[in-house]
Amino acid sequence: MRSQRVIEQHIVNQIQENLNLDYKAAAALAKSDGASKEISKDISAMANSQGGAVIYGIKEFDEEEKRHLPEKIDPVDQTIFTKEWVEQIINGNIRPRIQGVIIHPVQIDTDPSHCVYVVEIPASNTAHQAKDKRYYKRYNFESIAMEDYEIRDVMNRANVPDVSIQLGLFHGDASEDGQGADLYRGLNIIIKNEGTQVVEKFKVILTLTNVGWFDDDGQHIKLVKILKDEATGLKVSTQGNFDHSADFFVVYQSEFVLFPQEQIDIGKMLAWGYKDDLFHEADNTWNDFARDSEWEIKWKLYADNMPLKSGNVLVGDLPILNRFDDR
């Protein structure tokens, strides 16, 4: 969001304010004590929540039903309200100072002095106090005061691990000659330590639904291509359902630490992938087949004393993260 064109697209597409996005008219930047309090309130609330962007220089509609939609660019005079002034207001009125705030002046072609300030705020690992000595969070398009327990929860972020999971697909070929006879789509299962703590142990549990069925003789017929190599570090089991479909269960438990910002793709340890026949000429054809087959992945993620994270995703909606398999 660092060009006038992108700013204008937000208005054309009527991108609504949300937990991570806040619009402010140019008048929000004023050299008054009240304006300084509001700026510190809005910026600290974003850091105390999930992070995001506050855009100074976009006016919202006045009508109640459209109050959180962008109406037009309302440029800031950067000869009066410089980037350095905005930075000083933020740093001088929020305690402790938020690390990693980036201010992007976006030039507007209506006048050489006109700009829009896009302030990017990261989610912080502690709670930040605004100029009025209160703590705020983002909620329902606005910044509201935090409860005591919420403040303590935010302050504990630095002491609780934050591990994420990203699922995707990669193209692979298990044929001996590499001529595309045994194409498959393997799983990327990327585990990343997003926090500041070293993670001693983590565990991933996956349920891959409808990847096979049982025939009349009770024999399990797999819909996935079995690869040449055996899986390592993973436990894989199969379970049949009452409708004769079969699910795969994958469990991985780490035997090593995961340092801050370090990540590992455990998906390529799997000894199989979803089959990908040559007749699938386009990605959307395969994706439609995956959706019709009701291929879904349900996941659970544990890490030290981090609260359980869980979710589910349709395989047909997964992005291609790596185009070719490492053979």
N, C-alpha and C positions, 0 to 999 in steps of 0.2 A: 504494500500500500504506500508506495513511495513516488507516485506520479499523479498528475492531475487526472489523467485518463482513468486510473484505478479508483480515485476518489469519486469521479463522476459516475462510474459504473455502480458504485454503492448506492447512489441516488437513483439512477435509472432502474436498477433492479430492486429498489426499495428494501435494502438489507436492514432488517430491524435490529435495534439494540438487543443485547443479550448479556449473559453472565460475563462474557469476555470482551464486550464491545460497548463503548459509551460515546455518544455524540455531545459536543458542547458548542454553543454559538460563540462568536468572537468575544461577546461581552463577558463571558466567563473568565477571561483573562483581563483583570482590572487591577490597578495599583491601589488596592484598598485592603484593609484587614479582613473584611468579610470575604472577599474573593480569595485571599490567601488561605483562609480556613477551608473554603469549599474545594480548592485545588488539592490541598493536603488530604482532605477527606476522601475525595474520589480516587486519587492515586493510591493512597494507603489501602483503601477498600479492595482495589484490584489486586494488590500484592497479597493481602490477607486471604483472598479467595483463590482463584485458579490462575491469576495473571490474565493479561489481555492487552487491549489498546484503548486509550482515551484520545479521541480526535477533537482538537480545538479548531473550530472554523467550519463546522457544519451545523446548520439550523434545522431543528425538528419542526414538524407541523404543529400549529397551535390547537387544532381540533383534538378533542379528547380521544376520539377513536383512532387517531393517527399520531398520537403524541410521541411515540417511540420510533417513528419512521423519519428518515432524512428528507427534508424538503429541498434544500439548496445549499450551495457553498456560501458561507458567510465569512469572507476572508479576514485574517488577522493582519494588522499592520506590523510587520516585523521590524520596522525602524523604531517603533515604540516598545513593542514586546518582543525582544530579541530571544533567540534560543538560549543564550546565557542567562537572561532574566528568568525564563521559565525553569531552567535547571536550578537556579539559585532558590526560587520559591519552593520547589519540590524538596531539594536537599536541606533547606534551612528550616522547614516546618514539619518534617516527619522524623520521628525517632523510634528505633534507630534508622539510620539512613538506609534506603533500599538499594541494594547492590544490583547492577545490571540494567538500570533504566536507560532507555535509548530514546532520544528525541529526534524525529525526522522532520525537518522543514520541507514542505512540498510547495514548490513555487506555483502560483496561480497567475495565468496570463492576463488577467484584467488590469494589473498594474505591477510595476517592478517591486513595489513594497508589499504586495499581497502574498500571503502564504497560508497554508493549513499546517498545523503541528500535529503529527501523529506520535503520540507518546506510548512506547511499548514498555509494559511492566511485566517482569517475570513473577511467577508464584514464588513467594519467599518461604524460607524455612524457619521463620519466627514471626511474631505479631508486631505490627507497626502502629504507632500512635500518631494521630493527627494533631494539628496545632491546638485544638480545643481540649487536648488531653484524653480524648476518647479513642476507642478502637472501632473500626468499621469493616463491613464486608459487603459484597455485592449480593443483592437479592431482589428478584422481580424488577429489573431495570434500574434499580437505584442503590444508593449506598446507605446502609442502616447500621445502627449501633450493635455491637456484638455482645452476647451474653458472656458471663464470666467463664463458663465451661468451654465456650467456643474459643475464647482467647487462650485458655490453657491448652486446648487441643492444637491450635496453630503453633504455639510455642514449643510443643513437643514434636513438631515435624522433623526437626533435626535429629531427634533421638529415635525415630521410628523409620525402619527401612521403607524405601519406595521402589518397588520392582515392577516393571511393566512387561507385558507380553504383546508381541505383534505377530499376526498370522498372515502368511502369504503363500504363493505358489512359485515353483521354478520348473522350467522345462528340462527334462532329462531324457536320455537315450540309453537303455540297458542292453542294446544289441551288441554282439561281439564285434561286428565290423563297423559300427557307428554309422550305418546307412539309414537309420530311422525306422528300423523294423519293430523296435520295442520302445515306442515313445511312452512317456508317462509324465505326470505332473506331481512332483514331490512337494512336500510341505516345508515351508520356512516356519520355524517356531523360534522367534527371536526373543530372548529374555535379556532385559537390560536393567542395570542398577541405576535408577534415575536420581537416587538420593545422595547424601553425603556420608552415609555410613557404609562400612564394609559389611557385606552380607555373608554370613558364615554358611548358611544352608538355605536352599530353596527347593521347592517341589512343585512339579507340574502334573496335573491329571487331565487327560483329554478323553472325551468320548466322541468317536466318529460314527455317526449314525448311517444306517441303511447302505453300508458298503458291500453287502452281500446278502445271500438268502440260503435257506436250507431246502433242498429238493425233497421229493417224496421218500427217498431212501435215507434221509437224514444227513446227507452229505453237504458240507458247507461249500458253496461255490463263491469264490471271491470275485469282486468286481474291480480289484486293484491289481496292478502288475507287480509281481514279486521280483525284487531285484536280486542281483548276484550276491551281494555281500550281506553278512549277518548283521543284525542290529547290535549296537554296543551301548551300554549305559541306559538302556530303556527296557521296560517290561511291557510286552504287548500281549493282550489276550482277546479272545472272541467270545461273544455271548449272543445266543439266539433269542428272538422275541416271539410273542404269541402269534404274530402275523407272519411268521417264518422269515422275517428279515433278520439281519445280523449286524451287530455293532462291534467296532474295535475299541478297546480300552488301552490307552497308552499312559504309562507312569514313568516319570523321570525324577530322580532325586539326586541333587548335586553331591559331589565328593570333593569340592574345592570352593574357595571363597570367590566372591564376585565383587571386584573393587568399584568404587564410584565411577559412573559413566561407562563401565565395562559392559560388554554384551556378548552373548553366545547364541549361535543358531543351532539348536538341538534337533531341528527337523531333519537334517541330512544324516543323522544317525539312524533314522528309520530304514528298514530294509524293504520298503515298498513305496508305491505312490499310486495315485489315481490314474487309471489307464487313459491313454490319449491316442486314439487310433488315427491313422493317416487321413481318414475321410473328413475329419474335422478341419475345415479349411479356414475358419476364422475363430477368434477367441470367443465371440459371443455365441457361436454354435455350441462350443464345449460348455460354456457357462450355462446356456439354456438346458443342456443335457444334465448338468450337475444339479440345477434347480429342480428339474422334473424328477430326478432320482432322489430328491429330498436329502442330499448330502449336507449334513450340518455338523459343526464342531462345537461341543460344549466344553468349556475349560474352567479349571480352578487353579489358582496360583497361591502358594504359601511361601513366605520368606521370613525366617527368624520370628520376631514378634510383630510383624506387619499383619494387620487385619486381613482376613481372607478376601481375595479378589476373584470374581467369577464372571462369566459371560458366555455368550454363544454367537456364532456367525455362520451364515450360509456359505458353503464352499464356492458356489457360483458367484458370490460377491467378492471373493478374495482377489487382491491385486497380484500381478506378476512382479515379484521382487527381484529375482535373478533369472535371466533369460536361459542360461545353460547350466547343466549340472557339472560339478567338479568331479571328473572321472579319474 
